[in-house]
């Protein structure tokens, strides 16, 4: 007998109890039978009504009800009604600024759109709400019925129960954290003793509706509309390397005796493990190889060796990886010299040339091996190899693609070339993020179409590909998609998971270039340690990040699950989104000094050379950082560190380093005695949430103890982040980040007089 006898007539879900079915059925009918006796609000569940009455009507009417009259077109959010498991279907007021066609104009375009899930807005629908002017100095806005007390008992427990586990699609734009109601932020809201008070006609900015998304539907662990039958990615079987294949590789190596005189290859079984390690570890983060048609027997020598060297890292065979790398690198570089520097292919269209594509891919894999170690192999080799890769890309024609005759085979060739070039562009940006060096390829140089969906790319037969292709919206051009992120309206329907990943890297490059220009100006004014100041350019990028979130949510393949059947790209993109918001507030790249590979020096530089300025933009960035830590706290820091982080891209560790430091800097600023100006309600709520999160992990510590100084809470949070990256990881850079965070926590604790 079924344990769930009550079947929904509208969807496949079944329930064990009748009241659960009735509650679920109201999600289809949108019925709200529980009406508040003191205001017009209605709710689908009685517990939502009880909480609303307790929070909104106990102790008198709310400030928001006194200052804002709700209208049918513009419902007002009710405090903690949207917190955790009590999220109701509210929508944001929508706002917009005057239109502009310039991507970085002095008045950035802002389009406030409702982000209610699962029904998403049409990007082409103009905003209907009015523009509400706010004075820039007023950071303490009406907070509706938000209680001023800290998170205690059921409030925090309710939140933690609602933290989504990685098993379903979830928007990076929605943060189920302490409710900050929809605020109207002015372009310059960093506050300090010398701030100017702007005029009362200062327009609101895009950032007011970025993170958190209030009124967005918080998905349950199995939200409606999610395909619960979809399976997570299954482990790939071993890639067979036959004796004939290995003998052929050895035969090809003989022609490279001038650079590898006595090559020693692993056994065919070891080579099989290495290639399988590549497909299971690296491929899904950088899907440039078409796995369904991969044929190791026809693969060129440089690509075979480089792929095996990279895959050996993921199969936890570092000695084998190093031995293969020491063969693959000289062979690939010699092949590059013979073919591409001597002009041996004058009659070949490089865009259609398999050898060109495989050589670029081989160089990318060599860089992927050597970027993350100080000596073995040294990271500076990656920085030198990337110049060859850039040379080959430009010789090939950065934006040239093979012709497509409509067949599956020609489409695979075209899409492989496109993906390889775009991922090389992204990898160059990763070097910019890690080592704080200029990008090799600028965003405006790239004029390719964005990549297709992963469903199309993963299709294993022409029939599956045609079926997936028929459901695709098509791929917008990279430049058109980027412009759409800065425009109030756009004909673009959306982008794929890899397309979103490429676009977030483009926005990160914009932020790096803008902040570097500002830092150069500050250095000439002897103010190098000053925090980043809001500029029209940064505000325009912030608006673009909000628009990116909207398109991310529309992508049916988006998920924060690294084991999503569509791959971890959208999961990684969500982490890069957090990094973008952080870098709108702090130039962490200049202060990190990762290129020193010394955790003590890195920590000291972060402590001495990075400063932040309290303001609404910084609080939103801190909210991102706190949310990023909430899921590991719920799952268990130790468990995530030893079983989950290995599935993440290295980019997650880089983002987490900056999340930890920015959150620690923010906590230092808001936990000083008698802060001036006083803490806003938003800052108080977020500070109290972080307190509860630390007390959840560190049993026995008290609120009073953590707040005794303005660095104790910062040190505790930094320790939590550090624990995520102190296991035995594949890449030395990840361990370096964990050690650097511990060193940074040491510096904070040295300032703390323990009792």
Secondary structure as the mmCIF struct_conf table of DSSP 4:
data_model
#
loop_
_struct_conf.conf_type_id
_struct_conf.id
_struct_conf.beg_label_comp_id
_struct_conf.beg_label_asym_id
_struct_conf.beg_label_seq_id
_struct_conf.end_label_comp_id
_struct_conf.end_label_asym_id
_struct_conf.end_label_seq_id
BEND BEND1 UNK A 3 UNK A 3
STRN STRN1 UNK A 6 UNK A 7
BEND BEND2 UNK A 9 UNK A 12
STRN STRN2 UNK A 14 UNK A 15
BEND BEND3 UNK A 16 UNK A 17
HELX_RH_AL_P HELX_RH_AL_P1 UNK A 18 UNK A 29
TURN_TY1_P TURN_TY1_P1 UNK A 30 UNK A 30
STRN STRN3 UNK A 34 UNK A 35
BEND BEND4 UNK A 37 UNK A 40
STRN STRN4 UNK A 42 UNK A 43
BEND BEND5 UNK A 44 UNK A 45
HELX_RH_AL_P HELX_RH_AL_P2 UNK A 46 UNK A 57
TURN_TY1_P TURN_TY1_P2 UNK A 58 UNK A 59
BEND BEND6 UNK A 60 UNK A 60
HELX_RH_AL_P HELX_RH_AL_P3 UNK A 63 UNK A 67
STRN STRN5 UNK A 71 UNK A 71
TURN_TY1_P TURN_TY1_P3 UNK A 72 UNK A 73
STRN STRN6 UNK A 74 UNK A 74
HELX_LH_PP_P HELX_LH_PP_P1 UNK A 75 UNK A 77
HELX_RH_3T_P HELX_RH_3T_P1 UNK A 79 UNK A 82
BEND BEND7 UNK A 83 UNK A 83
HELX_RH_3T_P HELX_RH_3T_P2 UNK A 84 UNK A 86
STRN STRN7 UNK A 96 UNK A 96
TURN_TY1_P TURN_TY1_P4 UNK A 103 UNK A 104
BEND BEND8 UNK A 106 UNK A 107
STRN STRN8 UNK A 111 UNK A 111
BEND BEND9 UNK A 117 UNK A 119
TURN_TY1_P TURN_TY1_P5 UNK A 123 UNK A 124
BEND BEND10 UNK A 125 UNK A 125
HELX_LH_PP_P HELX_LH_PP_P2 UNK A 126 UNK A 127
BEND BEND11 UNK A 129 UNK A 129
HELX_LH_PP_P HELX_LH_PP_P3 UNK A 130 UNK A 131
TURN_TY1_P TURN_TY1_P6 UNK A 136 UNK A 137
TURN_TY1_P TURN_TY1_P7 UNK A 144 UNK A 145
BEND BEND12 UNK A 148 UNK A 149
HELX_LH_PP_P HELX_LH_PP_P4 UNK A 150 UNK A 151
TURN_TY1_P TURN_TY1_P8 UNK A 153 UNK A 153
HELX_RH_AL_P HELX_RH_AL_P4 UNK A 154 UNK A 162
BEND BEND13 UNK A 163 UNK A 163
HELX_LH_PP_P HELX_LH_PP_P5 UNK A 164 UNK A 165
BEND BEND14 UNK A 166 UNK A 168
TURN_TY1_P TURN_TY1_P9 UNK A 172 UNK A 173
BEND BEND15 UNK A 177 UNK A 178
STRN STRN9 UNK A 186 UNK A 186
BEND BEND16 UNK A 187 UNK A 187
TURN_TY1_P TURN_TY1_P10 UNK A 193 UNK A 194
TURN_TY1_P TURN_TY1_P11 UNK A 200 UNK A 201
HELX_LH_PP_P HELX_LH_PP_P6 UNK A 202 UNK A 203
STRN STRN10 UNK A 204 UNK A 204
HELX_RH_3T_P HELX_RH_3T_P3 UNK A 206 UNK A 209
BEND BEND17 UNK A 210 UNK A 212
TURN_TY1_P TURN_TY1_P12 UNK A 214 UNK A 215
TURN_TY1_P TURN_TY1_P13 UNK A 221 UNK A 222
TURN_TY1_P TURN_TY1_P14 UNK A 224 UNK A 225
TURN_TY1_P TURN_TY1_P15 UNK A 228 UNK A 229
HELX_LH_PP_P HELX_LH_PP_P7 UNK A 230 UNK A 240
HELX_RH_AL_P HELX_RH_AL_P5 UNK A 243 UNK A 253
HELX_RH_3T_P HELX_RH_3T_P4 UNK A 254 UNK A 256
TURN_TY1_P TURN_TY1_P16 UNK A 257 UNK A 259
TURN_TY1_P TURN_TY1_P17 UNK A 261 UNK A 262
HELX_LH_PP_P HELX_LH_PP_P8 UNK A 265 UNK A 267
HELX_RH_AL_P HELX_RH_AL_P6 UNK A 268 UNK A 277
HELX_RH_PI_P HELX_RH_PI_P1 UNK A 278 UNK A 282
TURN_TY1_P TURN_TY1_P18 UNK A 283 UNK A 285
BEND BEND18 UNK A 286 UNK A 286
BEND BEND19 UNK A 289 UNK A 289
HELX_RH_3T_P HELX_RH_3T_P5 UNK A 291 UNK A 293
HELX_RH_3T_P HELX_RH_3T_P6 UNK A 296 UNK A 298
BEND BEND20 UNK A 299 UNK A 299
HELX_RH_AL_P HELX_RH_AL_P7 UNK A 301 UNK A 314
TURN_TY1_P TURN_TY1_P19 UNK A 315 UNK A 316
HELX_RH_AL_P HELX_RH_AL_P8 UNK A 318 UNK A 340
TURN_TY1_P TURN_TY1_P20 UNK A 341 UNK A 347
BEND BEND21 UNK A 348 UNK A 348
HELX_RH_3T_P HELX_RH_3T_P7 UNK A 350 UNK A 352
HELX_RH_AL_P HELX_RH_AL_P9 UNK A 354 UNK A 370
TURN_TY1_P TURN_TY1_P21 UNK A 371 UNK A 372
BEND BEND22 UNK A 374 UNK A 375
TURN_TY1_P TURN_TY1_P22 UNK A 376 UNK A 377
HELX_RH_AL_P HELX_RH_AL_P10 UNK A 379 UNK A 396
TURN_TY1_P TURN_TY1_P23 UNK A 398 UNK A 399
BEND BEND23 UNK A 406 UNK A 407
HELX_RH_AL_P HELX_RH_AL_P11 UNK A 408 UNK A 435
BEND BEND24 UNK A 440 UNK A 441
HELX_RH_3T_P HELX_RH_3T_P8 UNK A 443 UNK A 445
HELX_LH_PP_P HELX_LH_PP_P9 UNK A 448 UNK A 448
STRN STRN11 UNK A 449 UNK A 449
HELX_LH_PP_P HELX_LH_PP_P10 UNK A 450 UNK A 451
HELX_RH_AL_P HELX_RH_AL_P12 UNK A 454 UNK A 458
BEND BEND25 UNK A 461 UNK A 461
HELX_RH_AL_P HELX_RH_AL_P13 UNK A 462 UNK A 470
TURN_TY1_P TURN_TY1_P24 UNK A 471 UNK A 471
STRN STRN12 UNK A 477 UNK A 477
HELX_RH_AL_P HELX_RH_AL_P14 UNK A 478 UNK A 486
BEND BEND26 UNK A 487 UNK A 489
BEND BEND27 UNK A 491 UNK A 491
HELX_RH_AL_P HELX_RH_AL_P15 UNK A 497 UNK A 524
TURN_TY1_P TURN_TY1_P25 UNK A 525 UNK A 526
TURN_TY1_P TURN_TY1_P26 UNK A 528 UNK A 529
HELX_LH_PP_P HELX_LH_PP_P11 UNK A 530 UNK A 534
HELX_RH_AL_P HELX_RH_AL_P16 UNK A 536 UNK A 554
TURN_TY1_P TURN_TY1_P27 UNK A 556 UNK A 557
BEND BEND28 UNK A 560 UNK A 560
TURN_TY1_P TURN_TY1_P28 UNK A 562 UNK A 563
TURN_TY1_P TURN_TY1_P29 UNK A 565 UNK A 566
BEND BEND29 UNK A 568 UNK A 568
HELX_RH_AL_P HELX_RH_AL_P17 UNK A 569 UNK A 583
TURN_TY1_P TURN_TY1_P30 UNK A 584 UNK A 585
HELX_RH_AL_P HELX_RH_AL_P18 UNK A 588 UNK A 592
HELX_RH_3T_P HELX_RH_3T_P9 UNK A 594 UNK A 596
HELX_RH_AL_P HELX_RH_AL_P19 UNK A 599 UNK A 609
BEND BEND30 UNK A 615 UNK A 615
HELX_RH_AL_P HELX_RH_AL_P20 UNK A 616 UNK A 635
HELX_RH_AL_P HELX_RH_AL_P21 UNK A 637 UNK A 639
HELX_RH_PI_P HELX_RH_PI_P2 UNK A 640 UNK A 644
HELX_RH_3T_P HELX_RH_3T_P10 UNK A 645 UNK A 647
BEND BEND31 UNK A 648 UNK A 648
HELX_RH_AL_P HELX_RH_AL_P22 UNK A 650 UNK A 670
BEND BEND32 UNK A 671 UNK A 672
TURN_TY1_P TURN_TY1_P31 UNK A 673 UNK A 674
BEND BEND33 UNK A 676 UNK A 677
HELX_LH_PP_P HELX_LH_PP_P12 UNK A 678 UNK A 680
HELX_RH_AL_P HELX_RH_AL_P23 UNK A 681 UNK A 697
BEND BEND34 UNK A 698 UNK A 698
TURN_TY1_P TURN_TY1_P32 UNK A 699 UNK A 700
HELX_RH_AL_P HELX_RH_AL_P24 UNK A 703 UNK A 706
TURN_TY1_P TURN_TY1_P33 UNK A 707 UNK A 707
BEND BEND35 UNK A 708 UNK A 709
TURN_TY1_P TURN_TY1_P34 UNK A 710 UNK A 711
HELX_RH_AL_P HELX_RH_AL_P25 UNK A 712 UNK A 723
TURN_TY1_P TURN_TY1_P35 UNK A 724 UNK A 725
BEND BEND36 UNK A 727 UNK A 727
BEND BEND37 UNK A 730 UNK A 731
HELX_RH_AL_P HELX_RH_AL_P26 UNK A 732 UNK A 750
TURN_TY1_P TURN_TY1_P36 UNK A 751 UNK A 751
BEND BEND38 UNK A 752 UNK A 752
#
